[in-house]
Amino acid sequence: MIDLHYWPTPNGHKITMFLEETGTPYQIFPVDIGKGEQFQPDFLKIAPNNRMPAIVDHAPQDGGAPISVFESGAILVYLAEKTGKFLSRDLRVRMQTLEWLFWQMGGLGPMAGQNHHFNVYAPEKLPYAINRYVNETNRLYAVLNRQLQGRDFIAGDYSIADMAAYPWIVPHKRQGQDLADFPNLKRWFDAIRARPATVRAYEAGDKINPPREMSDESKKVLFGQTAAHIKG
């Protein structure tokens, strides 16, 4: 059984998508990031960066004690290796999959995240910051669109690279992007959105936290963190 410490954000959706695709037994432990539950001592033990998602695997492959994993990219690799699914054993395909996983972790996710922040959440609208991140998100969409030329999925077959990138494309309108400008990306996006596992993953998130406007108090919790919040 996998304990999934989760909130329905793009990084959280990555993990439910994988678990639903593979039929891996799991149970969700909600971590309401708007209430600051990510700073609770018990969560810190498994997620030292105070970010979700994180997992605890009660049946690791080595047969030993439960193992915890934090960081969504690391979790995807761990689960892929545990199940033998969605990460090819072919050296070249595996490396391409990992390249694009890290591309999402280091590029698409952070840039789209800053795009969301300055476009949607920042109390002061700063044109330079908005343009900077909208334009960089636009560039990254073009990079992915080019990679998908002649391919159904990012590294050939459906993989953890696709599961990592898809949730960050879901809010494309909020990012100031039009999928019609990226035909390969749109085709890929529509195919993943239609997968039954994707539908189930997003339905699970909506049950925990239906889409709604973020409160001012939640913004203070999420966007006011400093070193003072790191205890221990």
C-alpha positions as CSV (number, residue, x, y, z in Angstrom):
1,M,0.0,0.0,0.0
2,I,1.2,3.5,-0.9
3,D,0.3,6.4,1.5
4,L,0.0,9.5,-0.7
5,H,0.3,12.8,1.1
6,Y,-1.3,15.0,-1.5
7,W,-3.2,18.1,-2.5
8,P,-4.6,18.5,-6.0
9,T,-1.9,20.7,-7.6
10,P,-0.1,19.9,-10.8
11,N,2.7,18.1,-8.8
12,G,0.1,16.2,-6.9
13,H,-1.8,15.1,-10.0
14,K,1.3,13.6,-11.5
15,I,1.3,10.9,-8.8
16,T,-2.4,10.1,-8.8
17,M,-2.1,9.7,-12.6
18,F,0.6,7.2,-12.3
19,L,-1.1,5.3,-9.5
20,E,-4.4,5.1,-11.4
21,E,-2.6,4.0,-14.6
22,T,-0.9,1.1,-12.8
23,G,-3.7,0.1,-10.4
24,T,-1.3,0.4,-7.5
25,P,-3.2,0.4,-4.2
26,Y,-3.0,3.7,-2.5
27,Q,-4.7,5.9,0.1
28,I,-4.7,9.6,0.1
29,F,-3.8,11.7,3.1
30,P,-4.8,15.3,2.2
31,V,-2.3,18.0,3.0
32,D,-4.2,21.3,2.8
33,I,-1.4,23.6,1.7
34,G,-3.7,26.7,2.1
35,K,-4.0,25.9,5.8
36,G,-0.3,25.3,6.3
37,E,-0.6,21.6,6.9
38,Q,2.6,21.1,5.0
39,F,4.5,22.5,8.0
40,Q,3.2,19.9,10.5
41,P,6.1,18.0,12.1
42,D,4.7,14.6,11.0
43,F,4.8,15.7,7.4
44,L,8.2,17.2,7.7
45,K,9.6,13.7,8.6
46,I,8.8,12.5,5.1
47,A,9.0,15.8,3.2
48,P,11.8,17.9,4.5
49,N,11.2,20.7,1.9
50,N,7.6,21.2,3.3
51,R,6.1,20.5,-0.1
52,M,3.8,17.9,-1.3
53,P,3.4,15.3,-2.7
54,A,5.2,12.7,-0.7
55,I,4.7,9.0,-0.4
56,V,5.3,6.2,2.1
57,D,5.6,2.8,0.6
58,H,4.7,0.1,3.1
59,A,5.9,-2.7,0.8
60,P,9.2,-1.6,-0.7
61,Q,11.0,-3.9,-3.1
62,D,13.8,-4.8,-0.6
63,G,11.3,-6.2,1.9
64,G,12.5,-3.8,4.6
65,A,10.8,-1.1,6.6
66,P,8.5,1.4,4.9
67,I,10.3,4.0,2.8
68,S,9.3,7.6,2.2
69,V,10.0,9.6,-0.9
70,F,9.5,13.3,-1.5
71,E,9.7,15.4,-4.7
72,S,7.3,14.5,-7.5
73,G,9.9,13.6,-10.0
74,A,11.7,11.3,-7.6
75,I,8.4,9.7,-6.7
76,L,7.6,9.0,-10.3
77,V,11.0,7.3,-10.8
78,Y,10.6,5.3,-7.6
79,L,7.1,4.1,-8.6
80,A,8.1,3.3,-12.2
81,E,11.0,1.2,-10.9
82,K,8.8,-0.5,-8.3
83,T,6.1,-1.4,-10.8
84,G,8.3,-1.9,-13.9
85,K,5.9,0.4,-15.8
86,F,6.2,3.7,-17.7
87,L,10.0,3.9,-17.6
88,S,11.6,1.8,-20.3
89,R,14.6,-0.5,-19.6
90,D,16.0,0.3,-23.0
91,L,18.9,2.6,-22.3
92,R,18.2,5.2,-24.9
93,V,14.5,5.4,-24.3
94,R,15.0,5.5,-20.6
95,M,17.5,8.3,-20.8
96,Q,15.2,10.3,-23.1
97,T,12.3,9.8,-20.7
98,L,14.5,11.0,-17.7
99,E,15.7,14.0,-19.7
100,W,12.2,15.2,-20.3
101,L,11.2,14.4,-16.7
102,F,14.0,16.7,-15.5
103,W,13.0,19.2,-18.2
104,Q,9.6,19.5,-16.6
105,M,11.0,19.6,-13.1
106,G,13.6,22.2,-13.9
107,G,11.8,24.2,-16.6
108,L,8.2,23.8,-17.3
109,G,7.0,23.5,-13.7
110,P,9.0,26.4,-12.2
111,M,8.4,28.7,-15.1
112,A,4.6,28.0,-15.3
113,G,4.4,28.3,-11.6
114,Q,5.9,31.8,-11.6
115,N,3.6,32.5,-14.5
116,H,0.6,31.6,-12.3
117,H,1.9,33.6,-9.4
118,F,2.5,36.9,-11.2
119,N,-0.5,36.6,-13.5
120,V,-3.1,35.4,-10.9
121,Y,-2.0,35.6,-7.3
122,A,0.4,38.6,-7.0
123,P,-1.2,41.5,-5.2
124,E,0.6,43.9,-7.5
125,K,0.6,43.4,-11.3
126,L,4.1,43.7,-12.5
127,P,4.2,43.8,-16.4
128,Y,7.8,42.9,-16.6
129,A,7.4,39.8,-14.5
130,I,4.2,38.8,-16.2
131,N,5.7,39.1,-19.6
132,R,8.9,37.4,-18.6
133,Y,7.1,34.2,-17.4
134,V,4.3,34.2,-20.0
135,N,7.0,34.4,-22.7
136,E,9.2,31.7,-21.2
137,T,6.1,29.4,-20.8
138,N,5.4,30.1,-24.5
139,R,8.9,29.1,-25.4
140,L,8.7,25.9,-23.4
141,Y,5.4,25.0,-25.0
142,A,7.1,25.3,-28.4
143,V,10.0,23.1,-27.2
144,L,7.5,20.4,-26.2
145,N,5.5,20.9,-29.4
146,R,8.6,20.3,-31.5
147,Q,9.5,17.1,-29.5
148,L,6.0,15.7,-30.2
149,Q,6.4,16.1,-33.9
150,G,5.9,12.6,-35.3
151,R,5.5,11.1,-31.8
152,D,2.4,10.1,-29.9
153,F,4.1,10.8,-26.6
154,I,7.2,12.6,-25.4
155,A,9.6,9.6,-25.4
156,G,7.7,7.3,-27.8
157,D,5.4,5.3,-25.6
158,Y,3.4,6.9,-22.7
159,S,5.7,7.4,-19.8
160,I,6.4,9.2,-16.6
161,A,7.6,12.1,-18.7
162,D,4.1,12.6,-20.1
163,M,2.6,12.3,-16.6
164,A,5.0,14.9,-15.3
165,A,4.3,17.5,-18.1
166,Y,0.6,17.1,-18.6
167,P,-0.7,18.6,-15.3
168,W,1.4,21.8,-16.0
169,I,-0.4,22.2,-19.4
170,V,-3.9,21.8,-18.0
171,P,-4.0,25.5,-16.8
172,H,-2.8,26.7,-20.2
173,K,-5.4,29.5,-20.4
174,R,-4.3,30.9,-17.1
175,Q,-0.8,30.8,-18.4
176,G,-1.7,33.0,-21.3
177,Q,-1.3,30.2,-23.9
178,D,-3.5,29.0,-26.7
179,L,-3.1,25.3,-27.5
180,A,-4.2,26.0,-31.1
181,D,-0.8,27.5,-31.6
182,F,0.9,24.2,-30.8
183,P,-0.9,21.5,-32.8
184,N,1.4,18.6,-31.8
185,L,1.0,19.6,-28.1
186,K,-2.7,19.9,-28.4
187,R,-3.1,16.4,-30.0
188,W,-0.9,15.0,-27.1
189,F,-2.9,16.9,-24.5
190,D,-6.2,15.7,-25.8
191,A,-5.1,12.1,-25.9
192,I,-3.9,12.2,-22.2
193,R,-7.0,14.1,-21.0
194,A,-9.1,11.3,-22.5
195,R,-7.3,8.4,-20.7
196,P,-9.6,6.9,-18.1
197,A,-6.8,7.0,-15.5
198,T,-6.4,10.7,-16.0
199,V,-10.1,11.2,-15.5
200,R,-10.1,9.2,-12.3
201,A,-7.0,11.1,-11.0
202,Y,-8.6,14.5,-11.5
203,E,-11.9,13.3,-10.1
204,A,-10.1,12.2,-6.9
205,G,-8.6,15.7,-6.6
206,D,-11.9,17.5,-7.1
207,K,-13.4,15.4,-4.3
208,I,-10.7,16.6,-1.9
209,N,-10.6,20.3,-3.0
210,P,-13.2,21.4,-5.5
211,P,-12.0,24.2,-7.8
212,R,-12.4,27.6,-6.1
213,E,-10.7,30.9,-5.6
214,M,-7.8,31.0,-3.2
215,S,-8.5,33.0,-0.1
216,D,-6.2,35.9,1.1
217,E,-5.3,33.9,4.1
218,S,-4.2,31.0,2.0
219,K,-2.1,33.3,-0.1
220,K,-0.3,34.5,3.0
221,V,0.5,30.9,4.0
222,L,1.7,29.9,0.5
223,F,3.6,32.9,-0.6
224,G,5.0,34.3,2.7
225,Q,7.4,31.5,3.6
226,T,10.9,32.3,4.7
227,A,13.7,30.5,6.6
228,A,11.7,31.2,9.8
229,H,9.2,28.5,8.6
230,I,11.9,25.8,8.6
231,K,12.0,24.4,12.1
232,G,14.1,21.6,13.5
